[in-house]
């Protein structure tokens, strides 16, 4: 007989072994992609105020990567009991770390650099790495499995 779990039970929400990572990961992804969109619009429309919006989105995205990384590492420890990572899970971990570094780098470049020469390519690279990380995460969660 299957166990029925109440989705609004605080124990289910707070103590699920991987649920926090799966939920929290969407915040930095959405904030980064929105920031890239605002920064591109700022460049295209010649409106510096949109670059300011992008910078604030990046700041929140960067901070949001911290709980995502922590919950990802905790899920690894709880579900796999710290066993050595291989395959897609290892690739997801490496790309996740790189994604976080690129988000922080992009935010730092927004706060320091006056020139957009390097900033936009780094933002687009960050978006691509985040997309690849999310794609692998979809396979791990079962979302991207065919059939």
N, CA, C and O atoms as CSV, one atom per row, in Angstrom:
chain,resi,resn,atom,element,x,y,z
A,1,UNK,N,N,0.851,-1.175,0.000
A,1,UNK,CA,C,0.000,0.000,0.000
A,1,UNK,C,C,0.893,1.234,0.000
A,1,UNK,O,O,1.862,1.299,0.757
A,2,UNK,N,N,0.578,2.200,-0.833
A,2,UNK,CA,C,1.369,3.428,-0.958
A,2,UNK,C,C,1.090,4.356,0.217
A,2,UNK,O,O,-0.033,4.437,0.713
A,3,UNK,N,N,2.128,5.049,0.647
A,3,UNK,CA,C,1.992,6.006,1.731
A,3,UNK,C,C,1.565,7.337,1.134
A,3,UNK,O,O,2.201,7.832,0.203
A,4,UNK,N,N,0.498,7.919,1.657
A,4,UNK,CA,C,0.014,9.208,1.185
A,4,UNK,C,C,0.667,10.287,2.036
A,4,UNK,O,O,0.607,10.252,3.265
A,5,UNK,N,N,1.297,11.253,1.355
A,5,UNK,CA,C,2.006,12.326,2.050
A,5,UNK,C,C,1.235,13.621,1.852
A,5,UNK,O,O,0.831,13.948,0.736
A,6,UNK,N,N,1.036,14.348,2.932
A,6,UNK,CA,C,0.380,15.652,2.851
A,6,UNK,C,C,1.395,16.675,2.344
A,6,UNK,O,O,2.391,16.921,3.023
A,7,UNK,N,N,1.177,17.278,1.176
A,7,UNK,CA,C,2.164,18.212,0.624
A,7,UNK,C,C,2.302,19.500,1.428
A,7,UNK,O,O,3.253,20.254,1.218
A,8,UNK,N,N,1.369,19.768,2.347
A,8,UNK,CA,C,1.440,20.993,3.148
A,8,UNK,C,C,1.908,20.742,4.573
A,8,UNK,O,O,1.920,21.657,5.397
A,9,UNK,N,N,2.291,19.509,4.864
A,9,UNK,CA,C,2.818,19.168,6.184
A,9,UNK,C,C,4.215,19.770,6.322
A,9,UNK,O,O,5.067,19.521,5.470
A,10,UNK,N,N,4.476,20.559,7.375
A,10,UNK,CA,C,5.798,21.181,7.537
A,10,UNK,C,C,6.952,20.185,7.516
A,10,UNK,O,O,8.024,20.497,6.998
A,11,UNK,N,N,6.751,18.990,8.073
A,11,UNK,CA,C,7.813,17.978,8.035
A,11,UNK,C,C,8.129,17.591,6.597
A,11,UNK,O,O,9.296,17.435,6.238
A,12,UNK,N,N,7.101,17.435,5.776
A,12,UNK,CA,C,7.305,17.078,4.374
A,12,UNK,C,C,8.072,18.181,3.658
A,12,UNK,O,O,8.975,17.903,2.868
A,13,UNK,N,N,7.718,19.415,3.930
A,13,UNK,CA,C,8.343,20.557,3.256
A,13,UNK,C,C,9.791,20.732,3.692
A,13,UNK,O,O,10.674,20.897,2.850
A,14,UNK,N,N,10.043,20.698,4.985
A,14,UNK,CA,C,11.365,21.033,5.507
A,14,UNK,C,C,12.338,19.863,5.565
A,14,UNK,O,O,13.550,20.074,5.507
A,15,UNK,N,N,11.843,18.648,5.676
A,15,UNK,CA,C,12.737,17.519,5.888
A,15,UNK,C,C,12.862,16.575,4.702
A,15,UNK,O,O,13.548,15.559,4.802
A,16,UNK,N,N,12.220,16.882,3.588
A,16,UNK,CA,C,12.398,16.037,2.405
A,16,UNK,C,C,13.863,16.085,2.001
A,16,UNK,O,O,14.498,17.136,2.083
A,17,UNK,N,N,14.396,14.962,1.567
A,17,UNK,CA,C,15.834,14.863,1.341
A,17,UNK,C,C,16.336,15.705,0.180
A,17,UNK,O,O,17.509,16.079,0.179
A,18,UNK,N,N,15.515,16.019,-0.795
A,18,UNK,CA,C,16.005,16.783,-1.938
A,18,UNK,C,C,15.082,17.931,-2.328
A,18,UNK,O,O,15.442,18.729,-3.193
A,19,UNK,N,N,13.924,18.037,-1.729
A,19,UNK,CA,C,12.914,18.979,-2.194
A,19,UNK,C,C,13.403,20.424,-2.175
A,19,UNK,O,O,13.080,21.194,-3.079
A,20,UNK,N,N,14.162,20.793,-1.178
A,20,UNK,CA,C,14.604,22.177,-1.092
A,20,UNK,C,C,15.462,22.554,-2.291
A,20,UNK,O,O,15.276,23.630,-2.859
A,21,UNK,N,N,16.382,21.712,-2.681
A,21,UNK,CA,C,17.256,22.012,-3.822
A,21,UNK,C,C,16.437,22.162,-5.099
A,21,UNK,O,O,16.644,23.093,-5.877
A,22,UNK,N,N,15.524,21.254,-5.301
A,22,UNK,CA,C,14.708,21.264,-6.508
A,22,UNK,C,C,13.858,22.534,-6.577
A,22,UNK,O,O,13.627,23.062,-7.665
A,23,UNK,N,N,13.401,23.016,-5.450
A,23,UNK,CA,C,12.585,24.237,-5.417
A,23,UNK,C,C,13.457,25.480,-5.521
A,23,UNK,O,O,13.159,26.376,-6.310
A,24,UNK,N,N,14.522,25.548,-4.743
A,24,UNK,CA,C,15.342,26.762,-4.671
A,24,UNK,C,C,16.122,27.053,-5.945
A,24,UNK,O,O,16.426,28.211,-6.229
A,25,UNK,N,N,16.449,26.028,-6.711
A,25,UNK,CA,C,17.295,26.203,-7.890
A,25,UNK,C,C,16.653,27.134,-8.922
A,25,UNK,O,O,17.360,27.757,-9.714
A,26,UNK,N,N,15.344,27.230,-8.920
A,26,UNK,CA,C,14.670,28.062,-9.917
A,26,UNK,C,C,14.908,29.556,-9.723
A,26,UNK,O,O,14.841,30.317,-10.687
A,27,UNK,N,N,15.182,29.984,-8.503
A,27,UNK,CA,C,15.355,31.415,-8.243
A,27,UNK,C,C,16.596,31.998,-8.922
A,27,UNK,O,O,16.465,32.970,-9.666
A,28,UNK,N,N,17.795,31.447,-8.700
A,28,UNK,CA,C,18.947,32.051,-9.396
A,28,UNK,C,C,18.872,31.885,-10.906
A,28,UNK,O,O,19.351,32.744,-11.647
A,29,UNK,N,N,18.279,30.793,-11.371
A,29,UNK,CA,C,18.154,30.594,-12.820
A,29,UNK,C,C,17.283,31.695,-13.418
A,29,UNK,O,O,17.677,32.354,-14.380
A,30,UNK,N,N,16.105,31.887,-12.847
A,30,UNK,CA,C,15.188,32.901,-13.371
A,30,UNK,C,C,15.764,34.308,-13.236
A,30,UNK,O,O,15.624,35.127,-14.145
A,31,UNK,N,N,16.404,34.589,-12.118
A,31,UNK,CA,C,16.974,35.919,-11.919
A,31,UNK,C,C,18.121,36.198,-12.876
A,31,UNK,O,O,18.242,37.312,-13.387
A,32,UNK,N,N,18.965,35.204,-13.127
A,32,UNK,CA,C,20.059,35.385,-14.078
A,32,UNK,C,C,19.518,35.635,-15.480
A,32,UNK,O,O,19.931,36.583,-16.149
A,33,UNK,N,N,18.598,34.789,-15.924
A,33,UNK,CA,C,18.066,34.939,-17.277
A,33,UNK,C,C,17.330,36.269,-17.442
A,33,UNK,O,O,17.406,36.891,-18.502
A,34,UNK,N,N,16.623,36.703,-16.408
A,34,UNK,CA,C,15.963,38.002,-16.450
A,34,UNK,C,C,16.991,39.119,-16.517
A,34,UNK,O,O,16.821,40.077,-17.270
A,35,UNK,N,N,18.053,39.003,-15.736
A,35,UNK,CA,C,19.113,40.022,-15.749
A,35,UNK,C,C,19.764,40.116,-17.119
A,35,UNK,O,O,20.013,41.216,-17.613
A,36,UNK,N,N,20.042,38.978,-17.737
A,36,UNK,CA,C,20.638,38.986,-19.074
A,36,UNK,C,C,19.689,39.676,-20.052
A,36,UNK,O,O,20.123,40.462,-20.894
A,37,UNK,N,N,18.408,39.383,-19.940
A,37,UNK,CA,C,17.420,40.039,-20.800
A,37,UNK,C,C,17.394,41.542,-20.605
A,37,UNK,O,O,17.352,42.295,-21.578
A,38,UNK,N,N,17.418,41.987,-19.349
A,38,UNK,CA,C,17.428,43.422,-19.078
A,38,UNK,C,C,18.710,44.078,-19.575
A,38,UNK,O,O,18.678,45.193,-20.097
A,39,UNK,N,N,19.831,43.395,-19.415
A,39,UNK,CA,C,21.096,43.978,-19.856
A,39,UNK,C,C,21.154,44.080,-21.380
A,39,UNK,O,O,21.627,45.080,-21.921
A,40,UNK,N,N,20.679,43.055,-22.064
A,40,UNK,CA,C,20.618,43.117,-23.526
A,40,UNK,C,C,19.665,44.225,-23.983
A,40,UNK,O,O,19.964,44.953,-24.930
A,41,UNK,N,N,18.518,44.349,-23.310
A,41,UNK,CA,C,17.574,45.420,-23.642
A,41,UNK,C,C,18.182,46.785,-23.370
A,41,UNK,O,O,17.952,47.731,-24.122
A,42,UNK,N,N,18.958,46.891,-22.295
A,42,UNK,CA,C,19.638,48.147,-21.978
A,42,UNK,C,C,20.589,48.548,-23.093
A,42,UNK,O,O,20.658,49.713,-23.484
A,43,UNK,N,N,21.316,47.568,-23.593
A,43,UNK,CA,C,22.271,47.822,-24.680
A,43,UNK,C,C,21.540,48.185,-25.978
A,43,UNK,O,O,21.915,49.129,-26.674
A,44,UNK,N,N,20.520,47.438,-26.279
A,44,UNK,CA,C,19.793,47.626,-27.532
A,44,UNK,C,C,18.999,48.930,-27.545
A,44,UNK,O,O,18.990,49.649,-28.545
A,45,UNK,N,N,18.326,49.235,-26.417
A,45,UNK,CA,C,17.478,50.424,-26.349
A,45,UNK,C,C,18.227,51.662,-25.851
A,45,UNK,O,O,17.668,52.758,-25.820
A,46,UNK,N,N,19.492,51.484,-25.463
A,46,UNK,CA,C,20.308,52.591,-24.941
A,46,UNK,C,C,19.655,53.235,-23.712
A,46,UNK,O,O,19.576,54.457,-23.594
A,47,UNK,N,N,19.186,52.363,-22.795
A,47,UNK,CA,C,18.557,52.835,-21.553
A,47,UNK,C,C,19.350,52.285,-20.370
A,47,UNK,O,O,19.191,51.121,-20.004
A,48,UNK,N,N,20.206,53.121,-19.768
A,48,UNK,CA,C,21.049,52.659,-18.663
A,48,UNK,C,C,20.265,52.171,-17.444
A,48,UNK,O,O,20.778,51.376,-16.656
A,49,UNK,N,N,19.035,52.638,-17.285
A,49,UNK,CA,C,18.234,52.202,-16.131
A,49,UNK,C,C,17.984,50.695,-16.180
A,49,UNK,O,O,17.876,50.055,-15.134
A,50,UNK,N,N,17.893,50.133,-17.358
A,50,UNK,CA,C,17.673,48.688,-17.480
A,50,UNK,C,C,18.903,47.907,-17.027
A,50,UNK,O,O,18.776,46.798,-16.509
A,51,UNK,N,N,20.086,48.476,-17.218
A,51,UNK,CA,C,21.312,47.829,-16.725
A,51,UNK,C,C,21.330,47.815,-15.196
A,51,UNK,O,O,21.847,46.881,-14.583
A,52,UNK,N,N,20.764,48.854,-14.590
A,52,UNK,CA,C,20.675,48.896,-13.121
A,52,UNK,C,C,19.744,47.781,-12.642
A,52,UNK,O,O,20.039,47.098,-11.661
A,53,UNK,N,N,18.625,47.602,-13.337
A,53,UNK,CA,C,17.701,46.509,-12.997
A,53,UNK,C,C,18.422,45.162,-13.132
A,53,UNK,O,O,18.268,44.281,-12.286
A,54,UNK,N,N,19.202,45.014,-14.194
A,54,UNK,CA,C,19.960,43.778,-14.396
A,54,UNK,C,C,20.929,43.548,-13.241
A,54,UNK,O,O,21.060,42.426,-12.750
A,55,UNK,N,N,21.607,44.608,-12.807
A,55,UNK,CA,C,22.572,44.469,-11.714
A,55,UNK,C,C,21.889,44.005,-10.426
A,55,UNK,O,O,22.423,43.153,-9.717
A,56,UNK,N,N,20.711,44.559,-10.119
A,56,UNK,CA,C,19.999,44.137,-8.909
A,56,UNK,C,C,19.528,42.685,-9.025
A,56,UNK,O,O,19.586,41.931,-8.054
A,57,UNK,N,N,19.066,42.300,-10.207
A,57,UNK,CA,C,18.678,40.901,-10.419
A,57,UNK,C,C,19.869,39.977,-10.216
A,57,UNK,O,O,19.743,38.915,-9.606
A,58,UNK,N,N,21.026,40.384,-10.731
A,58,UNK,CA,C,22.233,39.568,-10.572
A,58,UNK,C,C,22.663,39.468,-9.113
A,58,UNK,O,O,23.124,38.414,-8.674
A,59,UNK,N,N,22.515,40.552,-8.363
A,59,UNK,CA,C,22.886,40.521,-6.947
A,59,UNK,C,C,22.038,39.496,-6.194
A,59,UNK,O,O,22.560,38.714,-5.400
A,60,UNK,N,N,20.740,39.506,-6.445
A,60,UNK,CA,C,19.859,38.549,-5.773
A,60,UNK,C,C,20.136,37.128,-6.278
A,60,UNK,O,O,20.106,36.177,-5.497
A,61,UNK,N,N,20.404,36.982,-7.577
A,61,UNK,CA,C,20.727,35.667,-8.132
A,61,UNK,C,C,21.988,35.106,-7.491
A,61,UNK,O,O,22.044,33.924,-7.152
A,62,UNK,N,N,23.001,35.954,-7.324
A,62,UNK,CA,C,24.257,35.501,-6.723
A,62,UNK,C,C,24.034,35.019,-5.292
A,62,UNK,O,O,24.524,33.958,-4.906
A,63,UNK,N,N,23.300,35.794,-4.516
A,63,UNK,CA,C,23.027,35.395,-3.129
A,63,UNK,C,C,22.190,34.118,-3.104
A,63,UNK,O,O,22.378,33.266,-2.236
A,64,UNK,N,N,21.267,33.985,-4.054
A,64,UNK,CA,C,20.395,32.805,-4.096
A,64,UNK,C,C,21.151,31.534,-4.454
A,64,UNK,O,O,20.647,30.436,-4.217
A,65,UNK,N,N,22.354,31.656,-5.023
A,65,UNK,CA,C,23.118,30.443,-5.333
A,65,UNK,C,C,23.630,29.757,-4.066
A,65,UNK,O,O,23.886,28.553,-4.076
A,66,UNK,N,N,23.779,30.501,-2.992
A,66,UNK,CA,C,24.335,29.918,-1.759
A,66,UNK,C,C,23.435,28.807,-1.211
A,66,UNK,O,O,23.916,27.691,-1.016
A,67,UNK,N,N,22.135,29.072,-0.952
A,67,UNK,CA,C,21.308,27.963,-0.457
A,67,UNK,C,C,21.132,26.837,-1.478
A,67,UNK,O,O,20.930,25.684,-1.097
A,68,UNK,N,N,21.208,27.160,-2.766
A,68,UNK,CA,C,21.087,26.122,-3.792
A,68,UNK,C,C,22.272,25.160,-3.699
A,68,UNK,O,O,22.097,23.942,-3.746
A,69,UNK,N,N,23.462,25.709,-3.568
A,69,UNK,CA,C,24.651,24.860,-3.444
A,69,UNK,C,C,24.597,24.043,-2.158
A,69,UNK,O,O,24.887,22.846,-2.165
A,70,UNK,N,N,24.227,24.686,-1.060
A,70,UNK,CA,C,24.159,23.979,0.220
A,70,UNK,C,C,23.149,22.842,0.159
A,70,UNK,O,O,23.449,21.729,0.593
A,71,UNK,N,N,21.957,23.101,-0.374
A,71,UNK,CA,C,20.944,22.045,-0.429
A,71,UNK,C,C,21.320,20.954,-1.424
A,71,UNK,O,O,20.962,19.793,-1.229
A,72,UNK,N,N,22.039,21.313,-2.490
A,72,UNK,CA,C,22.513,20.292,-3.427
A,72,UNK,C,C,23.518,19.364,-2.778
A,72,UNK,O,O,23.458,18.147,-2.955
A,73,UNK,N,N,24.441,19.938,-2.028
A,73,UNK,CA,C,25.430,19.116,-1.319
A,73,UNK,C,C,24.779,18.262,-0.234
A,73,UNK,O,O,25.165,17.112,-0.025
A,74,UNK,N,N,23.790,18.831,0.455
A,74,UNK,CA,C,23.067,18.048,1.467
A,74,UNK,C,C,22.295,16.899,0.829
A,74,UNK,O,O,22.255,15.799,1.382
A,75,UNK,N,N,21.677,17.142,-0.333
A,75,UNK,CA,C,20.955,16.064,-1.021
A,75,UNK,C,C,21.913,14.947,-1.400
A,75,UNK,O,O,21.577,13.768,-1.290
A,76,UNK,N,N,23.099,15.316,-1.843
A,76,UNK,CA,C,24.116,14.314,-2.180
A,76,UNK,C,C,24.451,13.482,-0.947
A,76,UNK,O,O,24.517,12.255,-1.019
A,77,UNK,N,N,24.661,14.150,0.181
A,77,UNK,CA,C,25.018,13.433,1.401
A,77,UNK,C,C,23.875,12.551,1.900
A,77,UNK,O,O,24.102,11.420,2.330
A,78,UNK,N,N,22.640,13.072,1.843
A,78,UNK,CA,C,21.503,12.308,2.366
A,78,UNK,C,C,21.114,11.168,1.441
A,78,UNK,O,O,20.889,10.049,1.903
A,79,UNK,N,N,21.032,11.431,0.149
A,79,UNK,CA,C,20.532,10.407,-0.765
A,79,UNK,C,C,21.594,9.374,-1.131
A,79,UNK,O,O,21.303,8.182,-1.235
A,80,UNK,N,N,22.814,9.837,-1.323
A,80,UNK,CA,C,23.872,8.912,-1.735
A,80,UNK,C,C,24.853,8.607,-0.617
A,80,UNK,O,O,25.847,7.910,-0.823
A,81,UNK,N,N,24.573,9.123,0.546
A,81,UNK,CA,C,25.408,8.917,1.730
A,81,UNK,C,C,26.867,9.252,1.456
A,81,UNK,O,O,27.775,8.591,1.960
A,82,UNK,N,N,27.083,10.307,0.637
A,82,UNK,CA,C,28.425,10.785,0.371
A,82,UNK,C,C,29.256,9.929,-0.561
A,82,UNK,O,O,30.461,10.150,-0.682
A,83,UNK,N,N,28.643,8.949,-1.228
A,83,UNK,CA,C,29.401,8.109,-2.172
A,83,UNK,C,C,29.990,8.967,-3.285
A,83,UNK,O,O,29.504,10.064,-3.564
A,84,UNK,N,N,31.022,8.462,-3.904
A,84,UNK,CA,C,31.691,9.155,-5.000
A,84,UNK,C,C,30.701,9.402,-6.137
A,84,UNK,O,O,29.947,8.511,-6.529
A,85,UNK,N,N,30.720,10.624,-6.657
A,85,UNK,CA,C,29.830,10.979,-7.754
A,85,UNK,C,C,30.420,10.540,-9.080
A,85,UNK,O,O,31.635,10.546,-9.274
A,86,UNK,N,N,29.519,10.153,-10.002
A,86,UNK,CA,C,29.937,9.752,-11.346
A,86,UNK,C,C,28.884,10.220,-12.334
A,86,UNK,O,O,27.771,10.583,-11.952
A,87,UNK,N,N,29.246,10.207,-13.594
A,87,UNK,CA,C,28.297,10.441,-14.680
A,87,UNK,C,C,27.598,11.788,-14.625
A,87,UNK,O,O,28.212,12.825,-14.372
A,88,UNK,N,N,26.296,11.740,-14.868
A,88,UNK,CA,C,25.495,12.964,-14.955
A,88,UNK,C,C,25.512,13.726,-13.639
A,88,UNK,O,O,25.537,14.957,-13.640
A,89,UNK,N,N,25.500,13.022,-12.525
A,89,UNK,CA,C,25.496,13.701,-11.229
A,89,UNK,C,C,26.789,14.489,-11.015
A,89,UNK,O,O,26.756,15.608,-10.503
A,90,UNK,N,N,27.909,13.920,-11.398
A,90,UNK,CA,C,29.183,14.630,-11.291
A,90,UNK,C,C,29.206,15.829,-12.238
A,90,UNK,O,O,29.647,16.916,-11.863
A,91,UNK,N,N,28.731,15.624,-13.461
A,91,UNK,CA,C,28.667,16.743,-14.416
A,91,UNK,C,C,27.765,17.849,-13.891
A,91,UNK,O,O,28.089,19.029,-14.031
A,92,UNK,N,N,26.646,17.487,-13.294
A,92,UNK,CA,C,25.718,18.466,-12.728
A,92,UNK,C,C,26.386,19.255,-11.597
A,92,UNK,O,O,26.230,20.472,-11.506
A,93,UNK,N,N,27.121,18.558,-10.745
A,93,UNK,CA,C,27.815,19.230,-9.649
A,93,UNK,C,C,28.862,20.211,-10.172
A,93,UNK,O,O,28.938,21.347,-9.703
A,94,UNK,N,N,29.662,19.779,-11.131
A,94,UNK,CA,C,30.715,20.642,-11.691
A,94,UNK,C,C,30.101,21.854,-12.389
A,94,UNK,O,O,30.533,22.986,-12.170
A,95,UNK,N,N,29.097,21.616,-13.225
A,95,UNK,CA,C,28.455,22.731,-13.921
A,95,UNK,C,C,27.693,23.638,-12.960
A,95,UNK,O,O,27.607,24.845,-13.184
A,96,UNK,N,N,27.146,23.072,-11.903
A,96,UNK,CA,C,26.470,23.890,-10.895
A,96,UNK,C,C,27.440,24.827,-10.196
A,96,UNK,O,O,27.134,26.000,-9.984
A,97,UNK,N,N,28.607,24.310,-9.839
A,97,UNK,CA,C,29.628,25.167,-9.238
A,97,UNK,C,C,30.096,26.245,-10.199
A,97,UNK,O,O,30.256,27.404,-9.818
A,98,UNK,N,N,30.316,25.852,-11.461
A,98,UNK,CA,C,30.717,26.826,-12.477
A,98,UNK,C,C,29.622,27.864,-12.704
A,98,UNK,O,O,29.915,29.045,-12.892
A,99,UNK,N,N,28.370,27.432,-12.688
A,99,UNK,CA,C,27.251,28.370,-12.840
A,99,UNK,C,C,27.272,29.415,-11.737
A,99,UNK,O,O,27.113,30.609,-11.992
A,100,UNK,N,N,27.469,28.957,-10.517
A,100,UNK,CA,C,27.513,29.889,-9.383
A,100,UNK,C,C,28.661,30.882,-9.533
A,100,UNK,O,O,28.484,32.081,-9.317
A,101,UNK,N,N,29.824,30.385,-9.899
A,101,UNK,CA,C,30.985,31.274,-10.092
A,101,UNK,C,C,30.693,32.297,-11.188
A,101,UNK,O,O,31.009,33.476,-11.029
A,102,UNK,N,N,30.098,31.864,-12.292
A,102,UNK,CA,C,29.798,32.786,-13.395
A,102,UNK,C,C,28.738,33.815,-13.010
A,102,UNK,O,O,28.813,34.967,-13.439
A,103,UNK,N,N,27.755,33.416,-12.209
A,103,UNK,CA,C,26.748,34.378,-11.751
A,103,UNK,C,C,27.400,35.432,-10.868
A,103,UNK,O,O,27.146,36.626,-11.031
A,104,UNK,N,N,28.242,34.994,-9.932
A,104,UNK,CA,C,28.944,35.950,-9.070
A,104,UNK,C,C,29.877,36.833,-9.893
A,104,UNK,O,O,29.957,38.037,-9.651
A,105,UNK,N,N,30.581,36.254,-10.859
A,105,UNK,CA,C,31.477,37.035,-11.712
A,105,UNK,C,C,30.710,38.082,-12.513
A,105,UNK,O,O,31.148,39.226,-12.631
A,106,UNK,N,N,29.578,37.688,-13.054
A,106,UNK,CA,C,28.762,38.620,-13.826
A,106,UNK,C,C,28.282,39.766,-12.951
A,106,UNK,O,O,28.318,40.924,-13.368
A,107,UNK,N,N,27.836,39.456,-11.747
A,107,UNK,CA,C,27.411,40.516,-10.819
A,107,UNK,C,C,28.589,41.435,-10.504
A,107,UNK,O,O,28.450,42.658,-10.510
A,108,UNK,N,N,29.745,40.839,-10.228
A,108,UNK,CA,C,30.932,41.643,-9.911
A,108,UNK,C,C,31.294,42.548,-11.086
A,108,UNK,O,O,31.629,43.716,-10.891
A,109,UNK,N,N,31.227,42.016,-12.295
A,109,UNK,CA,C,31.531,42.829,-13.474
A,109,UNK,C,C,30.530,43.974,-13.625
A,109,UNK,O,O,30.897,45.060,-14.075
A,110,UNK,N,N,29.294,43.747,-13.259
A,110,UNK,CA,C,28.285,44.817,-13.312
A,110,UNK,C,C,28.602,45.926,-12.325
A,110,UNK,O,O,28.387,47.104,-12.610
A,111,UNK,N,N,29.109,45.548,-11.171
A,111,UNK,CA,C,29.388,46.566,-10.155
A,111,UNK,C,C,30.709,47.284,-10.394
A,111,UNK,O,O,30.886,48.404,-9.913
A,112,UNK,N,N,31.634,46.678,-11.116
A,112,UNK,CA,C,32.976,47.241,-11.294
A,112,UNK,C,C,33.251,47.784,-12.690
A,112,UNK,O,O,33.877,48.834,-12.837
A,113,UNK,N,N,32.797,47.091,-13.690
A,113,UNK,CA,C,33.203,47.432,-15.055
A,113,UNK,C,C,32.293,48.493,-15.656
A,113,UNK,O,O,31.068,48.415,-15.552
A,114,UNK,N,N,32.899,49.461,-16.272
A,114,UNK,CA,C,32.136,50.479,-16.991
A,114,UNK,C,C,31.858,50.017,-18.416
A,114,UNK,O,O,30.842,50.384,-19.006
A,115,UNK,N,N,32.750,49.222,-18.962
A,115,UNK,CA,C,32.624,48.753,-20.333
A,115,UNK,C,C,31.790,47.487,-20.397
A,115,UNK,O,O,31.899,46.613,-19.537
A,116,UNK,N,N,30.957,47.398,-21.420
A,116,UNK,CA,C,30.142,46.204,-21.618
A,116,UNK,C,C,30.822,45.220,-22.557
A,116,UNK,O,O,30.242,44.189,-22.899
A,117,UNK,N,N,32.025,45.520,-22.971
A,117,UNK,CA,C,32.721,44.698,-23.955
A,117,UNK,C,C,32.825,43.248,-23.512
A,117,UNK,O,O,32.563,42.339,-24.299
A,118,UNK,N,N,33.200,43.024,-22.274
A,118,UNK,CA,C,33.368,41.661,-21.763
A,118,UNK,C,C,32.148,41.181,-20.992
A,118,UNK,O,O,31.921,39.978,-20.865
A,119,UNK,N,N,31.369,42.115,-20.482
A,119,UNK,CA,C,30.257,41.755,-19.610
A,119,UNK,C,C,29.184,40.944,-20.340
A,119,UNK,O,O,28.757,39.906,-19.835
A,120,UNK,N,N,28.754,41.381,-21.480
A,120,UNK,CA,C,27.691,40.678,-22.198
A,120,UNK,C,C,28.091,39.259,-22.616
A,120,UNK,O,O,27.295,38.335,-22.452
A,121,UNK,N,N,29.302,39.061,-23.152
A,121,UNK,CA,C,29.687,37.675,-23.461
A,121,UNK,C,C,29.744,36.773,-22.221
A,121,UNK,O,O,29.373,35.602,-22.290
A,122,UNK,N,N,30.204,37.314,-21.095
A,122,UNK,CA,C,30.249,36.513,-19.864
A,122,UNK,C,C,28.828,36.197,-19.399
A,122,UNK,O,O,28.556,35.088,-18.938
A,123,UNK,N,N,27.923,37.173,-19.519
A,123,UNK,CA,C,26.525,36.921,-19.159
A,123,UNK,C,C,25.923,35.814,-20.022
A,123,UNK,O,O,25.242,34.923,-19.515
A,124,UNK,N,N,26.176,35.876,-21.317
A,124,UNK,CA,C,25.638,34.853,-22.216
A,124,UNK,C,C,26.257,33.486,-21.930
A,124,UNK,O,O,25.567,32.469,-21.995
A,125,UNK,N,N,27.558,33.457,-21.614
A,125,UNK,CA,C,28.197,32.201,-21.225
A,125,UNK,C,C,27.564,31.657,-19.947
A,125,UNK,O,O,27.291,30.461,-19.844
A,126,UNK,N,N,27.332,32.538,-18.978
A,126,UNK,CA,C,26.688,32.111,-17.726
A,126,UNK,C,C,25.309,31.525,-18.017
A,126,UNK,O,O,24.938,30.501,-17.443
A,127,UNK,N,N,24.553,32.163,-18.897
A,127,UNK,CA,C,23.221,31.660,-19.239
A,127,UNK,C,C,23.310,30.275,-19.885
A,127,UNK,O,O,22.490,29.404,-19.595
A,128,UNK,N,N,24.297,30.069,-20.754
A,128,UNK,CA,C,24.465,28.763,-21.396
A,128,UNK,C,C,24.862,27.688,-20.389
A,128,UNK,O,O,24.343,26.573,-20.433
A,129,UNK,N,N,25.778,28.019,-19.487
A,129,UNK,CA,C,26.214,27.041,-18.478
A,129,UNK,C,C,25.061,26.718,-17.532
A,129,UNK,O,O,24.873,25.560,-17.157
A,130,UNK,N,N,24.290,27.732,-17.146
A,130,UNK,CA,C,23.128,27.495,-16.285
A,130,UNK,C,C,22.111,26.606,-17.006
A,130,UNK,O,O,21.530,25.708,-16.397
A,131,UNK,N,N,21.899,26.853,-18.291
A,131,UNK,CA,C,20.957,26.027,-19.062
A,131,UNK,C,C,21.440,24.574,-19.128
A,131,UNK,O,O,20.639,23.649,-18.990
A,132,UNK,N,N,22.731,24.374,-19.335
A,132,UNK,CA,C,23.274,23.011,-19.380
A,132,UNK,C,C,23.138,22.329,-18.017
A,132,UNK,O,O,22.803,21.147,-17.938
A,133,UNK,N,N,23.395,23.074,-16.959
A,133,UNK,CA,C,23.255,22.533,-15.601
A,133,UNK,C,C,21.810,22.135,-15.337
A,133,UNK,O,O,21.541,21.066,-14.789
A,134,UNK,N,N,20.885,22.999,-15.731
A,134,UNK,CA,C,19.459,22.709,-15.535
A,134,UNK,C,C,19.029,21.499,-16.355
A,134,UNK,O,O,18.224,20.688,-15.897
A,135,UNK,N,N,19.559,21.381,-17.554
A,135,UNK,CA,C,19.228,20.233,-18.407
A,135,UNK,C,C,19.652,18.930,-17.726
A,135,UNK,O,O,18.887,17.967,-17.689
A,136,UNK,N,N,20.855,18.905,-17.196
A,136,UNK,CA,C,21.321,17.711,-16.485
A,136,UNK,C,C,20.497,17.467,-15.228
A,136,UNK,O,O,20.179,16.324,-14.900
A,137,UNK,N,N,20.154,18.536,-14.529
A,137,UNK,CA,C,19.311,18.397,-13.339
A,137,UNK,C,C,17.948,17.813,-13.678
A,137,UNK,O,O,17.367,17.071,-12.886
A,138,UNK,N,N,17.446,18.149,-14.852
A,138,UNK,CA,C,16.175,17.568,-15.294
A,138,UNK,C,C,16.276,16.073,-15.472
A,138,UNK,O,O,15.338,15.345,-15.145
A,139,UNK,N,N,17.409,15.598,-15.992
A,139,UNK,CA,C,17.602,14.150,-16.105
A,139,UNK,C,C,17.682,13.505,-14.725
A,139,UNK,O,O,17.154,12.413,-14.516
A,140,UNK,N,N,18.329,14.167,-13.802
A,140,UNK,CA,C,18.476,13.609,-12.459
A,140,UNK,C,C,17.130,13.543,-11.723
A,140,UNK,O,O,16.883,12.625,-10.940
A,141,UNK,N,N,16.275,14.523,-11.985
A,141,UNK,CA,C,14.980,14.539,-11.311
A,141,UNK,C,C,13.933,13.706,-12.022
A,141,UNK,O,O,12.851,13.468,-11.486
A,142,UNK,N,N,14.259,13.254,-13.254
A,142,UNK,CA,C,13.313,12.442,-14.010
A,142,UNK,C,C,12.456,13.231,-14.968
A,142,UNK,O,O,11.655,12.645,-15.696
A,143,UNK,N,N,12.598,14.547,-14.992
A,143,UNK,CA,C,11.785,15.387,-15.854
A,143,UNK,C,C,12.140,15.200,-17.320
A,143,UNK,O,O,11.249,15.182,-18.169
A,144,UNK,N,N,13.421,15.061,-17.636
A,144,UNK,CA,C,13.884,14.981,-19.032
A,144,UNK,C,C,14.024,13.553,-19.556
A,144,UNK,O,O,14.583,13.343,-20.633
A,145,UNK,N,N,13.536,12.596,-18.825
A,145,UNK,CA,C,13.642,11.210,-19.272
A,145,UNK,C,C,12.521,10.923,-20.273
A,145,UNK,O,O,11.351,11.161,-19.973
A,146,UNK,N,N,12.862,10.419,-21.446
A,146,UNK,CA,C,11.836,10.146,-22.461
A,146,UNK,C,C,10.820,9.104,-21.990
A,146,UNK,O,O,11.141,8.182,-21.239
A,147,UNK,N,N,9.586,9.285,-22.459
A,147,UNK,CA,C,8.558,8.286,-22.195
A,147,UNK,C,C,7.886,8.543,-20.941
A,147,UNK,O,O,6.986,7.796,-20.558
